[in-house]
Amino acid sequence: MAMHAEDIEQLIKESLPGAEVRIEDLRGDGDHYAAHVVYEGFRGKSRVQQHQMVYKSLKGRMGGELHALALQTSAPE
């Protein structure tokens, strides 16, 4: 069962309050997404730590309901 882009965005925003989140459906199949997340809480964290924070916000759905997610993360400029 695929996830909707709105559900992915909501989960991320709930876990990372104030984050700017943009989700793109890369193939139009509801299984392959790109997420662009800008969040103040990423400041000072490595890229790996930032991605771990996003994956944690998805509450175990990666690899199940959500097949593929390309992440771009950053702190605000």
CYANA upper distance limits for C-alpha pairs under 8 A (distance plus 0.5 A):
  1 MET  CA     65 GLU  CA      5.92
  2 ALA  CA     30 GLY  CA      6.00
  2 ALA  CA     31 ASP  CA      6.15
  2 ALA  CA     65 GLU  CA      5.61
  2 ALA  CA     66 LEU  CA      6.63
  2 ALA  CA     67 HIS  CA      8.29
  3 MET  CA      7 ASP  CA      7.14
  3 MET  CA      8 ILE  CA      7.63
  3 MET  CA     30 GLY  CA      6.63
  3 MET  CA     31 ASP  CA      7.51
  3 MET  CA     65 GLU  CA      6.36
  3 MET  CA     66 LEU  CA      6.48
  4 HIS  CA      8 ILE  CA      7.11
  4 HIS  CA     30 GLY  CA      6.78
  5 ALA  CA      9 GLU  CA      6.72
  5 ALA  CA     23 ILE  CA      6.49
  5 ALA  CA     24 GLU  CA      7.73
  5 ALA  CA     25 ASP  CA      7.58
  5 ALA  CA     30 GLY  CA      8.10
  5 ALA  CA     33 TYR  CA      8.27
  6 GLU  CA     10 GLN  CA      6.58
  6 GLU  CA     23 ILE  CA      8.45
  7 ASP  CA     11 LEU  CA      6.71
  8 ILE  CA     12 ILE  CA      6.83
  8 ILE  CA     23 ILE  CA      8.18
  8 ILE  CA     58 LEU  CA      7.63
  9 GLU  CA     13 LYS  CA      6.63
  9 GLU  CA     21 VAL  CA      6.76
  9 GLU  CA     22 ARG  CA      7.71
  9 GLU  CA     23 ILE  CA      7.19
 10 GLN  CA     14 GLU  CA      6.54
 11 LEU  CA     15 SER  CA      6.93
 11 LEU  CA     57 SER  CA      6.48
 11 LEU  CA     58 LEU  CA      6.46
 12 ILE  CA     16 LEU  CA      6.39
 12 ILE  CA     19 ALA  CA      8.42
 12 ILE  CA     21 VAL  CA      8.12
 12 ILE  CA     54 VAL  CA      6.93
 12 ILE  CA     57 SER  CA      5.85
 12 ILE  CA     58 LEU  CA      7.17
 13 LYS  CA     17 PRO  CA      5.87
 13 LYS  CA     18 GLY  CA      7.42
 13 LYS  CA     19 ALA  CA      6.48
 13 LYS  CA     20 GLU  CA      8.34
 13 LYS  CA     21 VAL  CA      7.79
 14 GLU  CA     57 SER  CA      8.22
 15 SER  CA     57 SER  CA      5.86
 16 LEU  CA     39 TYR  CA      7.72
 16 LEU  CA     41 GLY  CA      8.25
 16 LEU  CA     57 SER  CA      8.18
 18 GLY  CA     39 TYR  CA      7.38
 18 GLY  CA     40 GLU  CA      8.46
 19 ALA  CA     37 VAL  CA      7.08
 19 ALA  CA     38 VAL  CA      6.13
 19 ALA  CA     39 TYR  CA      5.02
 19 ALA  CA     40 GLU  CA      7.81
 20 GLU  CA     36 HIS  CA      8.43
 20 GLU  CA     37 VAL  CA      6.17
 20 GLU  CA     38 VAL  CA      5.57
 20 GLU  CA     39 TYR  CA      6.96
 21 VAL  CA     35 ALA  CA      7.44
 21 VAL  CA     36 HIS  CA      6.23
 21 VAL  CA     37 VAL  CA      5.17
 21 VAL  CA     38 VAL  CA      7.13
 22 ARG  CA     35 ALA  CA      6.26
 22 ARG  CA     36 HIS  CA      5.63
 22 ARG  CA     37 VAL  CA      7.13
 23 ILE  CA     33 TYR  CA      7.19
 23 ILE  CA     34 ALA  CA      6.22
 23 ILE  CA     35 ALA  CA      5.10
 23 ILE  CA     36 HIS  CA      6.97
 24 GLU  CA     33 TYR  CA      5.94
 24 GLU  CA     34 ALA  CA      5.59
 24 GLU  CA     35 ALA  CA      6.99
 25 ASP  CA     29 ASP  CA      7.78
 25 ASP  CA     30 GLY  CA      6.85
 25 ASP  CA     31 ASP  CA      8.22
 25 ASP  CA     32 HIS  CA      6.55
 25 ASP  CA     33 TYR  CA      5.07
 25 ASP  CA     34 ALA  CA      7.11
 26 LEU  CA     32 HIS  CA      6.06
 26 LEU  CA     33 TYR  CA      5.74
 26 LEU  CA     34 ALA  CA      7.10
 27 ARG  CA     31 ASP  CA      8.29
 27 ARG  CA     32 HIS  CA      6.67
 27 ARG  CA     33 TYR  CA      8.26
 28 GLY  CA     32 HIS  CA      8.30
 31 ASP  CA     65 GLU  CA      8.44
 31 ASP  CA     66 LEU  CA      6.45
 31 ASP  CA     67 HIS  CA      5.77
 31 ASP  CA     68 ALA  CA      6.76
 32 HIS  CA     66 LEU  CA      8.14
 32 HIS  CA     67 HIS  CA      6.83
 32 HIS  CA     68 ALA  CA      5.29
 32 HIS  CA     69 LEU  CA      6.56
 33 TYR  CA     68 ALA  CA      6.68
 33 TYR  CA     69 LEU  CA      5.36
 33 TYR  CA     70 ALA  CA      6.80
 34 ALA  CA     69 LEU  CA      5.83
 34 ALA  CA     70 ALA  CA      4.96
 34 ALA  CA     71 LEU  CA      6.37
 34 ALA  CA     72 GLN  CA      8.28
 35 ALA  CA     69 LEU  CA      7.27
 35 ALA  CA     70 ALA  CA      6.67
 35 ALA  CA     71 LEU  CA      5.54
 35 ALA  CA     72 GLN  CA      6.75
 36 HIS  CA     71 LEU  CA      6.63
 36 HIS  CA     72 GLN  CA      5.31
 36 HIS  CA     73 THR  CA      6.43
 37 VAL  CA     71 LEU  CA      8.20
 37 VAL  CA     72 GLN  CA      6.80
 37 VAL  CA     73 THR  CA      5.34
 37 VAL  CA     74 SER  CA      7.06
 38 VAL  CA     42 PHE  CA      8.37
 38 VAL  CA     73 THR  CA      6.31
 38 VAL  CA     74 SER  CA      5.46
 38 VAL  CA     75 ALA  CA      5.82
 38 VAL  CA     76 PRO  CA      6.43
 39 TYR  CA     43 ARG  CA      8.25
 39 TYR  CA     73 THR  CA      8.28
 39 TYR  CA     74 SER  CA      6.97
 39 TYR  CA     75 ALA  CA      5.53
 39 TYR  CA     76 PRO  CA      6.84
 40 GLU  CA     75 ALA  CA      5.52
 40 GLU  CA     76 PRO  CA      6.51
 41 GLY  CA     75 ALA  CA      7.59
 42 PHE  CA     46 SER  CA      8.46
 42 PHE  CA     50 GLN  CA      6.29
 42 PHE  CA     73 THR  CA      8.43
 42 PHE  CA     74 SER  CA      6.87
 42 PHE  CA     75 ALA  CA      5.73
 43 ARG  CA     74 SER  CA      8.09
 43 ARG  CA     75 ALA  CA      5.70
 45 LYS  CA     49 GLN  CA      6.36
 45 LYS  CA     50 GLN  CA      6.78
 46 SER  CA     50 GLN  CA      6.74
 47 ARG  CA     51 HIS  CA      6.69
 47 ARG  CA     73 THR  CA      7.77
 48 VAL  CA     52 GLN  CA      6.63
 49 GLN  CA     53 MET  CA      6.78
 50 GLN  CA     54 VAL  CA      7.07
 50 GLN  CA     73 THR  CA      7.12
 50 GLN  CA     74 SER  CA      8.33
 51 HIS  CA     55 TYR  CA      6.65
 51 HIS  CA     71 LEU  CA      7.56
 51 HIS  CA     73 THR  CA      7.61
 52 GLN  CA     56 LYS  CA      6.50
 53 MET  CA     57 SER  CA      6.86
 54 VAL  CA     58 LEU  CA      7.23
 55 TYR  CA     59 LYS  CA      7.74
 55 TYR  CA     60 GLY  CA      8.21
 55 TYR  CA     62 MET  CA      7.68
 56 LYS  CA     60 GLY  CA      7.66
 58 LEU  CA     62 MET  CA      7.36
 60 GLY  CA     64 GLY  CA      8.28
 61 ARG  CA     65 GLU  CA      5.85
 61 ARG  CA     66 LEU  CA      6.17
 62 MET  CA     66 LEU  CA      5.38
 62 MET  CA     67 HIS  CA      6.74
 62 MET  CA     68 ALA  CA      7.83
 62 MET  CA     69 LEU  CA      8.45
 63 GLY  CA     67 HIS  CA      5.39
 63 GLY  CA     68 ALA  CA      7.63
